[in-house]
Amino acid sequence: MLKIKRVYEPMEKKDGLRILVDRLWPRGLTKNKAHVDFWMKDIAPSPKLRIWFGHEPTKWVLFKRRYLAELHKNKKVVEEIKTHMKENKKITLLYGAKDTMHNHALILQDFLS
C-alpha cells in the first residue's frame, strides 16, 4: 500500500515506512516531530523545475510532464524507492506543500503504482 500525506500531519501507525520526498526539509519541523524514516531528496523535482513551477496550478500539466521525464531519467533513485516498496507492506510518501491537489507527491505516487 502506497499513500501520500503532508509531513505536517500527525504520524499514525498505519503510515508504515515514512519517506520524505521533498528536496528541502519542511519549515518549522524538527526531525523528531517529522518521524521520517528516510529522506529521499533526489526523487523530488530538480531545483530548476521546482522553482519554475512555483506551485502555480496553471503550470500543473506541463510540470507533471517534466517531472515524469525526470523520474524516467533517475532510474537509480526510483529503484531505491521500489526496493523499499518490496520490503514494506505500507509506505507513506511525505511532502510539505500546502496544495494537496497540485504537488509532486501525487505524481510520484501514480508513477510508482
C-alpha positions as CSV (number, residue, x, y, z in Angstrom):
1,M,0.0,0.0,0.0
2,L,1.4,3.4,-1.1
3,K,-0.1,6.6,0.2
4,I,0.8,10.2,0.4
5,K,0.5,12.6,3.3
6,R,1.6,16.1,4.3
7,V,4.6,15.8,6.6
8,Y,2.9,18.2,9.0
9,E,0.0,15.8,9.7
10,P,0.4,13.6,12.8
11,M,2.2,10.3,12.4
12,E,-0.1,7.2,12.6
13,K,0.8,3.6,13.0
14,K,-0.9,2.8,9.7
15,D,1.6,5.1,7.9
16,G,4.1,2.3,7.8
17,L,7.5,3.4,6.5
18,R,7.6,7.2,6.2
19,I,9.6,8.6,3.3
20,L,10.1,12.3,2.9
21,V,10.2,13.0,-0.9
22,D,10.9,16.7,-0.8
23,R,14.3,18.2,-1.8
24,L,14.1,20.8,1.1
25,W,13.5,20.0,4.7
26,P,10.0,21.2,5.8
27,R,10.0,24.6,7.5
28,G,9.5,24.7,11.2
29,L,9.6,20.9,11.7
30,T,12.2,19.2,13.7
31,K,13.5,15.7,12.7
32,N,11.9,14.4,15.9
33,K,8.5,15.7,15.2
34,A,8.6,14.7,11.5
35,H,9.0,11.0,12.2
36,V,10.8,10.4,8.9
37,D,12.3,7.0,8.3
38,F,14.1,8.0,5.0
39,W,14.6,11.3,3.3
40,M,14.9,10.8,-0.4
41,K,15.8,14.3,-1.7
42,D,16.9,13.0,-5.1
43,I,13.4,11.7,-6.0
44,A,12.0,15.2,-5.7
45,P,11.7,17.5,-8.7
46,S,15.0,19.2,-9.7
47,P,15.5,22.7,-8.1
48,K,15.1,24.3,-11.6
49,L,11.8,22.5,-12.1
50,R,10.5,23.2,-8.6
51,I,11.3,26.9,-8.9
52,W,9.8,27.2,-12.3
53,F,6.5,25.5,-11.2
54,G,6.2,27.6,-8.0
55,H,3.0,25.7,-7.1
56,E,1.1,27.5,-9.8
57,P,-1.9,25.3,-10.8
58,T,-1.9,26.8,-14.3
59,K,1.5,25.1,-14.9
60,W,0.4,21.7,-13.5
61,V,0.1,19.8,-16.7
62,L,3.5,20.8,-18.0
63,F,5.0,20.4,-14.6
64,K,3.7,16.8,-14.4
65,R,5.1,16.0,-17.9
66,R,8.5,17.5,-17.0
67,Y,8.7,15.7,-13.6
68,L,7.8,12.4,-15.1
69,A,10.6,12.9,-17.6
70,E,13.0,13.5,-14.7
71,L,11.8,10.3,-12.9
72,H,12.4,8.2,-16.1
73,K,16.0,9.5,-16.2
74,N,16.5,9.0,-12.5
75,K,16.5,5.2,-12.5
76,K,18.8,4.6,-9.5
77,V,16.6,6.5,-7.0
78,V,13.4,5.1,-8.5
79,E,14.8,1.6,-8.0
80,E,15.7,2.5,-4.4
81,I,12.2,3.5,-3.5
82,K,10.8,0.4,-5.3
83,T,13.1,-1.7,-3.1
84,H,11.5,-0.1,0.0
85,M,8.1,-0.9,-1.5
86,K,9.0,-4.6,-1.9
87,E,10.3,-4.7,1.7
88,N,7.4,-2.9,3.4
89,K,3.7,-3.5,3.2
90,K,2.8,0.1,3.9
91,I,4.7,3.2,2.8
92,T,3.7,6.8,3.2
93,L,5.3,9.4,0.9
94,L,5.6,12.7,2.8
95,Y,5.6,16.1,1.3
96,G,5.5,19.7,2.6
97,A,3.4,21.6,0.0
98,K,0.2,23.2,1.2
99,D,-1.6,22.4,-2.1
100,T,-2.9,18.9,-1.7
101,M,-4.2,18.8,-5.3
102,H,-1.0,20.1,-7.2
103,N,2.1,18.6,-5.7
104,H,4.8,16.2,-6.9
105,A,4.0,13.5,-4.4
106,L,0.7,12.9,-6.3
107,I,2.7,12.4,-9.5
108,L,5.2,10.2,-7.8
109,Q,2.5,8.0,-6.1
110,D,0.8,7.5,-9.5
111,F,4.2,6.8,-11.2
112,L,5.1,4.1,-8.6
113,S,1.7,2.4,-8.5
